[in-house]
Amino acid sequence: MNSQTKYLVVIAGPTAVGKTKLGIELAKHYNSVILSADSRQFYKELTIGTAKPSESELQEVKHYFINNKNITELFGAGHFEKEAIPLLDQLFKEHQLVFVVGGSGLYIDALLYGVDEFEDVPIEVREKLNAEFEEKGIEPLQNELKEKDPVYAAKVDLSNSQRVIRALEVCRHSKKPYSSFLKKNTTERNFTPLKIFINTDREKLYERINLRVDEMMKQGLLNEVKSLTEYKNVNALKTVGYKELFDHLEGLFTLEEATTKIKQHTRNYAKRQITWFKNQDEWESFEPNDLEKIKAYLDIIISI
């Protein structure tokens, strides 16, 4: 075994495909640890709706970046990179392989390659944009982005309000197109990434998503959302599973309608995740039950 090379094994894929279970089995086999790259599992207050590993699963393998932030804290991909890289330097003193498990492509990208450098934008700029979005909807913001940054507007998902608002806050504050900052400040890494993409056929994945949502509702997701009502405008809660139930609590949908929307929006999110990772290179694809195949793949690489 080549003891000099350190490997960061990334287990990525769409929501509900089975990454958590697979990651734990692999980390146990290699006597290693896991960093979560799920942009909502960082938050202590979000449990059921983020499908965090259970308490017993967390005891099986040491996890990092789960329950380590408060819901009011902004913790973007750049923050994740700044905290994760020094941690990895320490972990690689004890482990040849360290595992990263998650489906948040921007966070995984930041960890592997670094993030783009932006000017700090005053919070008031974002608050004003959020207020405009609440009052007038997404269309005026979409039109403004098309005018101020047609390059980015042509490639971003314009239905994703968070991405549109993020781009516009940079445009408004800097007086420059958001895309002009997208030059990727690549930072040298002291590890070799091994990128594993977990997926299965769409029908099976959608069935898993529907079953997971039903299980979340049985576990008390509605009560979790009720307990977070005072924070409903916090960025971390503008996410699938929470925003639909807030709408239900405001009388916009019945509980059954909200549950149906959660399933639909989760399926849409999974589709976007698959597109994201398929547009990246150097991913080895496996089914979620391919544990032995993945171990064989890793064994071959680390023995070279």
Summary of the structure (lengths in Angstrom):
residues: 304
radius of gyration: 19.9
end to end distance: 7.0
largest distance: 60.4
contacts: 896
relative contact order: 0.17
helix: 55%
strand: 10%
